[in-house]
Amino acid sequence: MASTKASKEQKYDRQLRLWGDHGQETLENAHVCLINATATGTEILKNLVLPGIGAFTIVDGHTVTGEDAGNNFFLSKDSIGKNRAQAATEHLQELNSDVSGNFVEEGPDKLLDNDSEFFHRFTIVIGVQLPESTCLRLGSVLWSASVPFLVCKTYGLIGYMRLVVQEHTVIESHPDNALEDLRLDQPYAEFQNHIKSYDLDSMEKKDHSHTPWIIIVAKYLEKWLSEHNGQPPKNYKEKEAFRQLIREGIRKNENGVPEDEENFEEAIKNVNTALNPTKIPSAVEDLFNSEQCKNITAQSPCFWVMLRAVKEFVHNEGNGSLPVRGTIPDMIADSQKFINLQNVYREKAMQDAAAVSKHVESLLQSVGKPAESIPEKDIKLFCKNASFLRVVRCRSLAEEYSVDTVNKDEITSCMDSPDSEMVFYLMLRAVDRFYQQHSRYPGVYNYQVEEDISKLKACVNSLLQEYSLNVNIKDDYIHEFCRYGAAEPHTVSAFLGGSAAQEAIKIISHQFVPFNNTFIYNAMSQTSATLRLLELNGNLPFADLFSSPNLPM
């Protein structure tokens, strides 16, 4: 058993560093459904099979063609004539013996006709190259069942992803450049006693130069507060004066030259970090004020029960602050001093988590659920990440596509730049409309490209007219989308496959924050954009556009 665990740790070493044992366990318990084993579909699944998802099921009623074998690494010449789901499953399973692969030789529409609950069993459903009618139909079923739905499409040199999920909670959001939780402005009793145990003036040289910088800042902050009516350094001038105060504490040799005390230099460098005020992030305050947090019922997910418990902790034991995180940054110090300081923070974090745990127990009992419904380890993890909690809510496809709920002013403002990524969103919608009318995509037959240009332009105009959008789409884009002929170039499929798998892992593991909720990739210019289709109320904008040449990898 131990050797098996060691083998897994070695096999998945790099990803275990990203999302930990518990994240890997969640991944290994996941069952992913892929609809359509196209080039994009198999690229997505490849990037989920390699890190070790528990199982996958491919739903695909198509037969492998020469075109499939030509642009799909997981289909070969020998696959031609076979069912695409079966052929792809055989090849994908070879990537990882830990993963169970299954296939269904039917299209999604037939499954929806015969047994729509078939899709309820999956952790996430990923639909690739689906027509709009199927997306809407499947999206409605999955929305009602609260199963996340990731829609992906490669169309020529354009990649598209749409996340459809009612509510996705994230405990471990792993923010970049997260501020440390040091509490120097609100030192608790145990921390104050630890600070008092240090006397920088009477220390021996070795101890003085190996005192943790947090202690150094704390000691000089006490001195500053006593000389400034209890007010900490706030502006740049005051912080510079505070740095100088610490700098004067560096010992000098017999010649009056300052000693090489790196820990003091480290303290000076970290003044801004140390003086960061302890407060509850606005995003967490918003979650505290949400209805899901206020009204806990027997049906409330664990996330909301724990959030409510943290809120009660803040109003009681926490005196207005979140539970102590319990971690400190690495620093110059001798091992024992560092460990002692670390233990002060760690023990306080454990005390706070225990207090939150009691609130959780009380809440569970109030709704008739056993106290052990939420494990202690989950509560500790929640408390550690309380500053970084996130909730993603997407708009349903039905709402997005409804004429009544579209914010045309927002689309128009995004289209102030005629080359905005919003144009590709509108073009993809027009292409779907073309498919509905002609049962094929524009330009799939070379001899019809010129004829299809006028037909696609009519679809573009009818879409804009239906939504009363006063925007201009260049003829160049209409010509280009006809030239694409619904092709699925492997270079674009591979990029989208990596991006989609990344988002699927975020959804499965509840770690890191997934995009919200439409992603467009433009392979021509190597840029991407996220259109955030908001759903909360009619006063919110239809789309917030964030465009950047730095692609999410």
Phi, psi and omega in degrees: 000316181295320180294325177296317180296317180296322179297318178293319179298322178289319182296318185251026188308309187295319182284332176298329178289334180279309187236006171074174180301318184291326176293319179295320179298319177298319179297317183288345177264359185276148174235112185258135175254124174251126175258116178084111181271056175283183178303316179294316182299315182287330175295320177298311184294323177305316182283358172255328179290317182301315178282356170097044170299154184295311184205156173223152174230125177262127176252115184197119179265002183280155173261141182294130177250173176298324178297319177300312183295334182282336183233016182231113183296343183257017172226147182231179178302323180291343181280341184302130181095342178275164173294136186293324180296315181295313182297316181293320180300317181301317181286321182293326181295337180291343183287329186204112183290346179284344189259136177265127181248138179225162178212153177232123185272049178219156176279163183296326181297320180294319178296321178295325178294318188268326185199082183295336180287352176308322185278352182290338189282349190267153176290321177206146176246130180245115180256126185240135177054043181265143173291158185302319183298319179292319178302314181295318182292311179293322179301322179294317180296314183289324178299315180295328181268002181057037175260125180300141182232123179246114181263128181228144178209132169254122182228096184064235182263019179242132175249143185222136172225143177222121177266129180237105179210133182297311182206127178233119183262142182232120176269311181260088183275348177049059182293148174285142175053046179294138178288142179290152178254084188259335177060033178291336178275344179223061184294128178280166190305314183297323180290320178299318179295323179293320179297318181295337182288351179258135173233096186297330184290323186262003182290150171290160185305315183297315181293321181299321183274359179237018176282132181303141184298332178299319178294318180300310180298318182298317180295317181284336176291322176301316180296316180299313182299322181292336181262354184229039175054037176075011181261125180286165175298131185243310183264179185299317182297316180293321179292324176295321178294324179292320177298319180295324177300316178293319182300325180290344179278351178291129183289153181244151177280185185295342178266004179081011179270132181301137176293161178274083181252093185296331181293326177289320176299322178295321178296316180299317182295330185259019181301314181300317178298314184294326184269005178299123184293142178282117179207163179274125179302147182300326179296324179285323175302318178299321178293321177302324184272000181284157181297323182297329179280324182288322187248089179274129178232179178296339181268354182296130175299157182305323181306313185286329176295314180293323178297317179297322179295320177295319178300317179293324176298315180303318183281350182238264185298329185281350181050043176093000181241157176288165175303145178297135184292321174092010179237152175229154180288159174294151184199166177284118179186157175286156190304316185293319179296319180296314181297318179299317179293317179301319181294327178299313179292318183295317181293324177294320178298320179294321177297315180295318179296323178295322178293318177297322180300323178293322176294321177299313180301317180295318179295317180298318179295326182292337179251015174076028179245148181294148184299329182279007179300330178241113183297152180301320182296327178292323180293318178298317179296319180297315180296319180299327184253017186302332180284344190243015182296141179220149174229126178252126176236127181253162173276145176289158177297323180299318178293318182298322186271355181281135179298326186288335187251005179280132175268090186295331180297322181291318178298317181299318181294323177294329182272010173303326172263113185296346179255014176299150178300343177301331181296327180288326175299313181294322179294320178295323175296321179292322178297320176297322178295320176301316181297319179299323184276329188240001179058026175199165178268155182294139174079009181291337175248124185304322185288351182251005185302310182297319180294323183287337179301313180292324179293318179293323178298322177296322178293320178299313182295321180292324177296312181297322180291318181299322180266006180053046182262119180265069181231162181245128175249122184299145176299332180303320180291322179295316178298316183296317181292332174288323178294329179300324180057033180061022179295154182235072183303138187292330180297320179287320179300320181295317178297312181295325178298319177292318181295316183292320178297321177301315180292323179297319179295322176299316181294315183295313187275345187057032173238150185064159186259119179289162179292155180224108351219001174237130183240130179240130177244126179252102183288341179293317183252359182057043176236165178218162178212148174247121175261113184269101182273105187273151188234356195291317176200171186291347182275348182275152183291154179290321183211137168249125187256122176242115185242135182205143175284350179273109188275148183283108179232000000 
